Amino acid sequence: MNWYLLDIEELRRSLGVGEHGLTEAQAAERLREHGPNELEGKKRRTVAGLFLSQFRDLMILVLLAAAAIAGAIGDLTDTYIILAIVLLNAVIGVVQEYRAEKALDALKRMAAPQATVRRGGSLRTIAAREVVPGDLVVLEAGQVVPADLRFTACHGLRMQEAALTGESLDTAKHTGALEGDDLPLGDRTNMGFKGTVVAKGRAEGLAVATGMRTEMGRIAKLLDQGTAATPLQKRMTAFGKVVSIAVLAICAVLFTVGWLRGGDPMTLLLTSISLAVAAIPEALPALMSVSLALSAARMVKQHALVRRLAAVETLGSVTFICTDKTGTLTRNRMRVEQVVVLHEDDRQAMVRTMAISNDVAIGTDGSPRGRRDRARTVRARA
């Protein structure tokens, strides 16, 4: 529903809420109906599941087949070597994906702030996951919006929506109804969106969407639709097919020629199998995994986490990047790293000046909080 088209009275009627917000009973009923206000993801795989998923590659399956054949003909040395390589490849992949999932869990916990709501006329601070459609949410500078809102009151409100719209400048908000169907997010100036930040001012707004029904939830659904094979995986699949077909063809020709010349069929079979095992490049998957793991480790040092090892190579296949600068190539965040003053009194005065200039509050410990740093303390060292 296009909530931005409704005036405030129509909005309240549509949501079934009065001027003082929902009652506790109404909120509890809607929480049961709509579920918690959190982004859902695919069911997390176990370590065993991650391990088994490493054996879906065609080249790995060919190596396992080669190991089985080598063991069947009594060449245990080749069997052990191939199995060791395959296991090393699987372990590296599992470790990388497990680390990525743990890191993503930590990010998800960080993205679950508290929210201030007005219920039955009284202000309450609750976990953001308990916000329901119809809740009257109160916002101040520096807070993260807990759900998609339609503003009912604004006082000098400006929102930082770069994470969602890519716009670097703060967006001024108001409470009036808009005109025009299917307006882009950046033009919905009477609404706030889950995950964006209050840059300045105060506001109240009615929650119109929570959880996966928010605009951020729509992005999460796109991410859960699965991932396509990387260029490296496509090339390796094609290479595996070529190698498999070529090896089988050569072995078939060798066996047929030897048999036509009167050779012993069992001897020819063992020879053909030995040739097949020798022709398969069993070290290739291990070399690829080690190379990709080293590349992923280098990216971690640059604060970039790669979930799947094969995705590292995709960066090398990029020829054109079409992107908006702010929020993509840059973080749209500035902070004071160091303040050099002659006297301690000057330091305190400067910190307070910066706090006031940036529309933040002074914390109980004397440090400024809020604004674009999302409640992080601005560090000022003498």
N, C-alpha and C positions, 0 to 999 in steps of 0.2 A: 504494500500500500504506500502511496506517495504522501507521507505524513506532512511534508513541507507545504502541501497545498492547503491544508486545513488551518483555520484560525484556532485560537486557544480554546474557545468554548466547544467547537466541533471536535477538537482533539480530546478534550476531557470526556465528552459523551462517547466517543468511539472507544476509549480505553476504560470507561466505566469508573472514573476516579473523580473525587471532589477537589476543592481548592487546597485542602490540608493533607492530601496524599492518601494512600491506602491505609487501611487498618492492619493490625498484625494478623488477624484472621484471614483477611483478603490476601495478604502477602504470602502466607503459608499455603493457601489454596492454589495460588498462581505458581508458586515454586514447585508444587507437586505436578501441576499441569504442564508447565513449560520446561521444567528441569533446571539444573544449576546454570548460572551465567558463566560458562567457561567453554573454551575451544576444545573440541574433541579431535582426536587423531585416530589413526589406525591402531589396532591392538598391538601393544608392544611385543616384539618377538623375544623368545627366550634365547639364552646362549646356545642351546642345542639347535633351535631354529635358525639362528644366525650361522652356525657352523654348517648345517646341512645346505643352506642356500649358497654356500661357496662352491658347491659341486654341480651347479647347473650349466656351467660353461662347457661348450663342446670339446674344447681342447683338454679340459680336465677329465671329461668322460673318456676321451681317447686314451689318455695316459693311464687311467684306471684299467681300461681294457688291455692295454699293453702290459701293465703289471700283472694282471691275471694270466695272460698268455705266457709271460716269462716264467711265472711261478709254475704253470702247468707243464712246461717243458724242462723244468728243473733249474732254470737260471735264477736262483734266489737273489744273487747280488743285484741284478738289474731290478728285480721286484722291490727290494728294500730301498734302493736309490730312488726309484720312481715314487714309491709311497711316501718317502721322506720329503720329497719335493712337493708333492700334492698337499701333504699335511702342513708344511711350512706356508704354502700359499693360502690355505684355509685359515690358519691361525692369524696370519697378518691381516686378512680381511675381517675376521671376527673382532680382533682387537680394535681396528679402526672404526668399525660400525658401532661397537659397544661404547667406545669413548664418545662418539658423536651423539648417540642416544642419551647418554648420561648428561652431556653438556646441554642438549636440547631440553631435557627435563629441568635443569637448573634455570634455563631461560624462561621456561613456562612458569616456574614458581615466582620468578622475579616479576612476571607480567600479571600477577594477581594481587593488585593493591586493595586497600579497603575503600569503602565508599560511604559518604554521608547522605542519608535519605531522611525525608520528612514523612513520618507515618503517624496518622492521627493527630497532626499538628505539632508533634514533638520531633526534635532532631535526634537521629540515632546513627552511630557509626557501626557498620556491619562489614563483613567480608564481601568483596565484589561479586563473588560467585552466588550470593544470596539476593542480588538485585533482580527484580522481576518486572515484566512489562506493566506499566502504570505507576511504578515507583517514582516519586518526586525526588530527584537527585540534586543535591546542593554542591556547587563547585567553587573552588577558589584558586588563585594563581599557584601554579606549580603542580596541581593535581592531574592525575591521569583519568580520562573519562572512562567509567566502568562499563558503559553500554551505549548503544545508539540512542541519542536523546533528541527530543524536539523542545527547544528552549521556550520557557514560559516567562522568564524574567532575566534580563541582562543588564549589567552595570559595567560599562566600559570593557566588555568582554572581547578578547582577541585569542584565537586558537592557533596552535602550531600543529598543522596537519600534513607536514612534509612526508611523514612516514606512509601516509595513505594516498595523498594526491600528488606529491612531488613538488608542491609549491613551497618555495623557500621563505616567503614572507608570511607573517602572521595574518590570519583572516579575521576581519571584524564580523561579529555576529549580532543578530537582532531577533526579535520575537514575531515580526509580522509574517503573514502568509505570503508565499511566492506564487508565481504564475508560470505555466509551462510544464508539460509532461516530460518525464525522463530527463531531468536536469542532471548534468554531471556532478559528482560529489563536491568538487570545488565551488560550485555555484549554489549549493544548498546552504545558504548563509543563515538559516534559522535552525540548523541542526548541528549536533556534535556527534562524533563517532568514536566508538570503542577503541582505546589504545592511543588516541591523540591527547595532546597536553594543553592545559589552560596556560597561555602565555601571560595573560594580564586580565585583571578584573574579576568579577564574581558573576554567578549565574545560577538559575534553577531550571531544570528541564525534566520533562516526563520521559521515562524510558519507553521506547517504542519497539525495541528489538534487543534480545539478549542472546548470548551464546553463539551458536552457529548461524543464527538468523541475522547477525550483524554484518556490516560490510567487511569487517575483519574475518568473520566466519566464512564469508564467501571465498576469500582468498585461501583460507585453510582448506576448504573443500577442493579447490583447484590443486593444491599441493598434494592432496590425498588421492588424486586420480591416477597415480602411478607415474613412473619415469620411463622415458624411452631409452633405448640402448644408445650408449655413447659411440662416437666415431671409432674409438679404439675397439670396443666390443664388437662392432659390426665388422671391422677389418679382421679381428681375430677369429670370428665365426666363419667368415669367408675363407681365411687361411686354413682353419681346421678342416673345413670341407675339402679344400684342394689337396691338403696333405693326406687326408684319409683316403680320398679317391685315388690319388697317385700311388700311394703305398699298396693299396689293395690291387690296383691294376698291375703294378710291377710284380707283386707276389704271384698273381694269377698267371701272368706271362711266364715267369720263371718256373712255376709248377707245371704248366702245360708243356713248355718246351722240354723240360727234363723228362716228363712222363712220355712224350712222343719219342724221345731218344732212348727209352727203355730203362729209365732210372727207377729206383725203389720209391714207391709212392710215400711211405712213411718218412723216409729220409728227406724227400723233397718237401713234404709238409713241414717238417721241423726246420728245414732251411728257410723256407718261405716265412715262417713265423718269426724266426730269429732276425731275418732281414727287416720285417715289419717293425719289430721292437727297436732295432738299431736306427731305423730311418726316422722315427718319431722324435722331434726335438723336445725331450722331456724337461730340459733345463729352461726352456723359454718361459713357461708360466712363472717359475720362481724368479727369473731375472726381471720380468715385467712387474711382479708384485713388489720386489725390493725397490725397484726404481720408482714406482708410484708411491710407495710408503715413504721413501726419502723426500719426494716432492711434497707429499702431504705434510710431513714433519716441518719442512721449510715454510709452508703456508701457515701452520699453527703458530710459528714464531711471529708471523705478521698478523696474528689474531684472526685468521680465516680458517674455519673448520670445514673439512671435507668429509662428508658422510660416507660416500662410496669411493674407493680408491680409483676406479676407472674414470670418475668424473674429473680427476686432476688433468688427464690428458685432453679433455674437452676444451680446456682453456687454450691449449695450443692449437686447436682447430678453428678458433674464432678469427674471422677476417674483418668483420665490421661490428662496432658497438654503437648502438643508437640509444642514448641515455640522456636524461636530464641531470644536470650537475649536482644540485643540492639534494641531499638525502640519499644520493646514490654514489657519486664519486667523492663527495664530502659529507660530513656528518651534520652540518648545519648546527653546530654547537661550539660556542666559545666559552672559555673559562680562564680565570686568572691562575697562572701557575706559580708566580713569585712576585712579591711586593717588597721593594727595598726602600726603607725609610730610615731616618736618622734617630728618631725617638719612638718609644713604645706608644706614647699618646698619639703620635701621628699615624701609627699603624692602625690603632683602633678607630680613629676618625676616618681613615681611608676605607677600611672594611665596611663601616656603617654607611659611608657615602655610596659605595658600590652596591650595597644591599638596597638602599632606597632608590637608587637610579635604575635598578633592574626589577623593581616591583617584587621584592621578596621580603620575607620576615626574618627577624633576628631570633635564633634559637635560644634555648635556655643556657646553652654553653657559650653564648656570645657570637656564634658563627651564623652567617646568613644562609637561609634555606629557601628553596622554591625556584620559581621561574623555569628556565629551560633545562636546568641541570636535574630536573625531576627529583627535587628534595635531596640532592647530594650537597654536601658541604663544600663551599668554595674554599679552596686551600690558599691561604696567604701566609707565606713564610717571611719572617724578617731577615 
